[in-house]
Amino acid sequence: MLSQTYIGRAPAEFTRVQQFTAAAVDAFDVDGAALTIIGATGGRLLVHATDTLSFELDELQFTLGEGPCIDAKYTGSPVLVGAMAGPEAQARWPGFARDAVILDVGAEFAFPLLSATVPFAVLQTYRHDPGELSRDHLAAGMSLLETSKARILHELTQHLSPVVAHAPLGVNDRTEVHQASGMVAVQLGIPIDDALARIRAAAYSRHVPVSAFAHDVITGQYVFR
Amino acid sequence: MRRDSQLHTLLADLHDVDDPEQALQRVVDTAVALINCDASATALLRDHTHIEQAAFTDDLAKRAALLQLELDGGPCLTAMLEGTTIRIDNTLSDHRWPRWSAAVAEFGVRSSISVSLTSGDPRSLGSLFIYSRHVDAFDAEDAAAVKVLAYHAAIAVRHNRKRANMTRAIDSRTVIGQAEGIVMALYDITADQAFAVLTRYSQASNRKLRDIAAEVARTRALPGDVAWPGDGVGRSDGIV
């Protein structure tokens, strides 16, 4: 049985990110928060998660390739889900919403951090209790976001810019998932994107996070045929 | 007093621009809004000879800026090299860059201020230039304001580049991971070994690692035109 390892806590140098996510939990009055960077080519780098469930939600969206954070990144607007168990959310993200509810997530609110008009990261927050954000909490949270984002970007650029691809970042950049995609692409003779889809599907059907399943592919414990 | 608060607002806007090109345009637009001049130009130079990027508020400013490269000298280049602020009160009587001064005086440039785009880092990114059609148009206060603007412009440019580099780096990590996986499966080697192979291909063919990785990810094979490092010829069908 593959275990869910909490690999979401940022290394010490990401002080601003850690402060920001903690402050966001207070400002929005939620139960947890995470800062994640969604890349253009399918990558998803989790910079920091305040708790295990935030990490799991991030992982779930990465496994399924759908969810509020992804929508927030691509629309450039906040995605506010007060009723994860409600028909709208369930219809919009059939896989994700169902599993989020099983994880006892009643509400999720995702906010893109914008540099001028371009999203460079997403703040993911969740609450066990369903319900929309109150106007006051939304205002407080958005204000925090606006005043923090420049410093957050600065901290991210300081620590995430190494040109040498193999330098360990200390954050969860899911390198093993991408490596596993490459291996499966060769094992099955299919394009990389299809390989990633196969890995996601296999992880999901086994009820394990895709990062953990990817590790098994890399170590040869699981071979696609 | 009024200029200080104006400057503050304008500088805040400067940092809010995402696109590097737009950022440079914002710099020259800010210069013209801030100081009573006719036009402004800014250029990011690499190696003091190659213009990476430039922005202008009018064509004369552009010509005045570019002429300095053609004529091998001018206040902007000197300002950049020496990290100084150079004010010219009358191009007809200034003899420091005679060819340039004569040329620009002819199309109406009489006063100018040139400043290095620097922000604490000793390397200059380029220069910022304003001009007027009137003689003695600028004073020490104007020069100070341009210097402050140039400082913030340099920060904004560096900031923009860093953000662009960060997002590019993250996308690179994805494709490099994919390429590693392909090589790991093809040759039954570890991730570190696969990375070493990709690196050597990159060095041997003088192509960026990211580009090699993108090709490997697309073709599911090592590039076929380079000898397998150390062991003879690598075949693109993956059989060693």
HADDOCK unambig.tbl for C-alpha pairs under 7 A between the chains (distance, minus, plus):
assign (segid A and resid 39 and name CA) (segid B and resid 170 and name CA) 6.56 0.50 0.50
assign (segid A and resid 39 and name CA) (segid B and resid 171 and name CA) 5.78 0.50 0.50
assign (segid A and resid 40 and name CA) (segid B and resid 171 and name CA) 6.47 0.50 0.50
assign (segid A and resid 41 and name CA) (segid B and resid 171 and name CA) 6.02 0.50 0.50
assign (segid A and resid 43 and name CA) (segid B and resid 171 and name CA) 6.72 0.50 0.50
assign (segid A and resid 43 and name CA) (segid B and resid 174 and name CA) 5.67 0.50 0.50
assign (segid A and resid 115 and name CA) (segid B and resid 16 and name CA) 7.00 0.50 0.50
assign (segid A and resid 115 and name CA) (segid B and resid 18 and name CA) 5.90 0.50 0.50
assign (segid A and resid 116 and name CA) (segid B and resid 16 and name CA) 5.37 0.50 0.50
assign (segid A and resid 116 and name CA) (segid B and resid 17 and name CA) 5.44 0.50 0.50
assign (segid A and resid 116 and name CA) (segid B and resid 18 and name CA) 5.06 0.50 0.50
assign (segid A and resid 117 and name CA) (segid B and resid 18 and name CA) 6.88 0.50 0.50
assign (segid A and resid 157 and name CA) (segid B and resid 162 and name CA) 5.86 0.50 0.50
assign (segid A and resid 157 and name CA) (segid B and resid 163 and name CA) 6.04 0.50 0.50
assign (segid A and resid 157 and name CA) (segid B and resid 166 and name CA) 5.62 0.50 0.50
assign (segid A and resid 160 and name CA) (segid B and resid 166 and name CA) 6.02 0.50 0.50
assign (segid A and resid 161 and name CA) (segid B and resid 165 and name CA) 6.33 0.50 0.50
assign (segid A and resid 161 and name CA) (segid B and resid 166 and name CA) 4.78 0.50 0.50
assign (segid A and resid 161 and name CA) (segid B and resid 169 and name CA) 6.02 0.50 0.50
assign (segid A and resid 163 and name CA) (segid B and resid 169 and name CA) 6.41 0.50 0.50
assign (segid A and resid 165 and name CA) (segid B and resid 173 and name CA) 5.64 0.50 0.50
assign (segid A and resid 175 and name CA) (segid B and resid 174 and name CA) 6.84 0.50 0.50
assign (segid A and resid 175 and name CA) (segid B and resid 177 and name CA) 5.61 0.50 0.50
assign (segid A and resid 178 and name CA) (segid B and resid 174 and name CA) 6.06 0.50 0.50
assign (segid A and resid 178 and name CA) (segid B and resid 177 and name CA) 4.98 0.50 0.50
assign (segid A and resid 178 and name CA) (segid B and resid 178 and name CA) 4.69 0.50 0.50
assign (segid A and resid 179 and name CA) (segid B and resid 177 and name CA) 4.76 0.50 0.50
assign (segid A and resid 179 and name CA) (segid B and resid 178 and name CA) 4.70 0.50 0.50
assign (segid A and resid 179 and name CA) (segid B and resid 180 and name CA) 5.81 0.50 0.50
assign (segid A and resid 179 and name CA) (segid B and resid 181 and name CA) 3.87 0.50 0.50
assign (segid A and resid 180 and name CA) (segid B and resid 181 and name CA) 5.74 0.50 0.50
assign (segid A and resid 181 and name CA) (segid B and resid 178 and name CA) 6.07 0.50 0.50
assign (segid A and resid 181 and name CA) (segid B and resid 181 and name CA) 6.70 0.50 0.50
assign (segid A and resid 182 and name CA) (segid B and resid 178 and name CA) 4.55 0.50 0.50
assign (segid A and resid 182 and name CA) (segid B and resid 179 and name CA) 6.09 0.50 0.50
assign (segid A and resid 182 and name CA) (segid B and resid 180 and name CA) 6.95 0.50 0.50
assign (segid A and resid 182 and name CA) (segid B and resid 181 and name CA) 4.09 0.50 0.50
assign (segid A and resid 182 and name CA) (segid B and resid 182 and name CA) 4.29 0.50 0.50
assign (segid A and resid 183 and name CA) (segid B and resid 181 and name CA) 4.62 0.50 0.50
assign (segid A and resid 183 and name CA) (segid B and resid 182 and name CA) 4.92 0.50 0.50
assign (segid A and resid 183 and name CA) (segid B and resid 184 and name CA) 6.73 0.50 0.50
assign (segid A and resid 183 and name CA) (segid B and resid 185 and name CA) 5.01 0.50 0.50
assign (segid A and resid 186 and name CA) (segid B and resid 182 and name CA) 6.04 0.50 0.50
assign (segid A and resid 186 and name CA) (segid B and resid 185 and name CA) 6.39 0.50 0.50
assign (segid A and resid 186 and name CA) (segid B and resid 186 and name CA) 6.98 0.50 0.50
assign (segid A and resid 186 and name CA) (segid B and resid 220 and name CA) 6.62 0.50 0.50
assign (segid A and resid 192 and name CA) (segid B and resid 217 and name CA) 6.86 0.50 0.50
